[in-house]
């Protein structure tokens, strides 16, 4: 009898132990599940994000298993193909200034306002922020770098031609496209036509266009028309530069452009901040001879990137926190130092790192010039069909520059081609 009671009590005790053990194990299982790493995939291209910063992100966010894939080749084509297939999409993707082409597919992206982007909007340049927002008000692109423009010029050639050569004097005296053209005619006369003011007709058109607000389309999608004041001014200015013999007809990203810059055949050009590195690599023999001033005609922007989160991501909030950290003002400042990516966060413009003297530019600190420009860029709407219209115009301008086609006839033909394109 005593043995039976002992056996019974032993069984009861074992059940209690199991129950207690079960209660203690279950919370532990929950805790383990909550600590499980979230997997995120990031697509970016070379030099769009510093690889060292990505490595630090993996340490900063131990709860995230980050797979960062550096995509080579035609990044935009790969992304569009992936979106069309609805398979293999990354959680986070970098977008270049062609972000507007994806506005019709805004439903494929998370609205970053829903994830908390509005809380930090005041830390970024307003015009840059707006470029990542669709006409319907959905924010699909978080600001990365920008491309404020300025006048790059050969200080020695300007001085020899009797032009102002100090950056402040150049900014003050060559402050319009007419004044810039007049400077080009002095250079042409001084060097007997062997030195050209600037590189090509498309560059002039692009830079004049970048200084205005209305391009080709309104936010409601309607076409402004080819006779808009900005388009006609951009066209007429670039044609005038051609007719005055101020263009070297050297296309960017070609050996010819590199050689012309390195040999002193081109005295200046208006370009974005990222052209600093391009110029240094193209024309190493000219180190110390270049300077930077504010662009004639006003400030503009050319280029710059964004980060987006695709709707296929199962972890949008974690993805946003990662994006927010990667592009924080502090990290943008760091990437300016490592990759020459100009920040979209104006709060860092007064940092000493933005004011460092640069030997290639004769000891000038060019950062403040671009910082002033970045803060004066006009708000501009592009629209998803901007690239197709813009490419038609710049191709036809090249016919004028290189084939001596009649400008008026080319203009008429260009208007018709654009109209046909918009009817497709």
Buried (B, 14 or more C-beta within 10 A) or exposed (E): EEEEEEEEEEEEEEEEEEEEEEEEEEEEEEEEEEEEEBEBBBBBBEBBBBBEBBEBBBEBBEEBEBEBEBBEEEBBEBBBEBBEEEEEBBBBBBBBBBBBBBBEBBEBBBBBBEBEBEEBEEBBBEBBBBBBBBBEEBBBBBBBBBBBBBBBBBBBBBEBBEBBBBBEEBBEBBBEBEBBBBBBBBBBEBBEEEBBBBBBBBBBBBBBBBBBEBBBBEEEEEBBEBEBEBBEBBBBBBBBBBEBEBBBBBBBEEEBBBBBBBEBBBBBBBBBBBBBEBBBEBBEEBBEBBBBBBBBBBBBBBBBBBBBBBEBBEBBBBBBBBBBBBBBBEBBBBBBEEBBBBBBBBBBBEBEEBEEEBEBBBEBBBBBBBBBBBBBBBEBBBBBBBBBBBEBBBEBBBBBBBEEBEBEEBBEBBBEBBEEEEEE
